[in-house]
Amino acid sequence: MLTDICSLEILGNLEELYAGNNRLTNMDWLLCPKIEVVDLSHNDISMIAKLGNLPFLRKLHLQNNQICGLSGLGVSNTLRV
């Protein structure tokens, strides 16, 4: 099980990320400008962060986490949470 992911900036063309069912605790490493789909369901994430820097993000799966704040949600016309 993953407990941390190093920065994904080097994967500049990454469009989909499926990292559900792990032990991730944050989203600070999610710096992929072209990402469209992110599945982080069934982890230990408590805060949503840095989504304003993901202009193409349209699907975000966070069910079964420990979310206690939405301050990092940002504004997106295409995002479905």
N, C-alpha and C positions, 0 to 999 in steps of 0.2 A: 504494500500500500504506500502511496505517495504521501509524504508529510509536507513537502515543499517542492516548488518548481522554480528553477533559476529563471532569470529574465528571458523572455521569448523574443526579444527585439531582433535577434539574428534571423528569426524566421519571419521576415518582413512580408512574405506572401501567404502566410498561414490564414486560411479562411474558416476552418472548423476545428474546434478543440473539444474533445470528449475526455474529461478527467473525473467522471463521477465515481462514487463508491471508493473514496480514498479518505485521507485525514488532513486535507488541506484546511488551513485556518484563515487564509487571507487571499486577496486577489491582486496584491501589489505588483506582482510579476507579469500581469496581463497587459503587455504593451505591444500588441500586434495591430498596426493601423488598418489592415485589410480584413480583420476577423469579422465574420458574419454570424457564426453560431458558436455558442459556448455552453457546454453542459458541465456544471460543477455540482450537480445534485448529489445528495448523500455524502456530504463532507462535514467539516466543522467550522464553516465560514460564519463569522458573526457580523461583519461590516461589508457593505458594498462600496467599492472604491474605484475611482479613476475611469468610470464608464464614459465620461464626457470626452475622453481621448480616443474613443473607438467609434468613429463616425459611421461605419458600415454595419455595426452590430445590430442584428434584427431579431435574434432569438437568444434568450438567456435563461437557462434552466438552473434554478437554485433550490428546488424543493428539498425538504429534509436536511436543512442546515440550521444554524442557530442565529439567524439574522435578527439583529436588534436595532438596526439603523439603516436608513435609505439615503443618507446625505450624499453619497457618491453616485447616485443614480444618474444625474445629469438630465439633459433634455435631448430626446431623440424622437423623430417622427416615425421611425421605422421599427423601433425596439418593441418586442413583445416579451414580457417577463412571465 
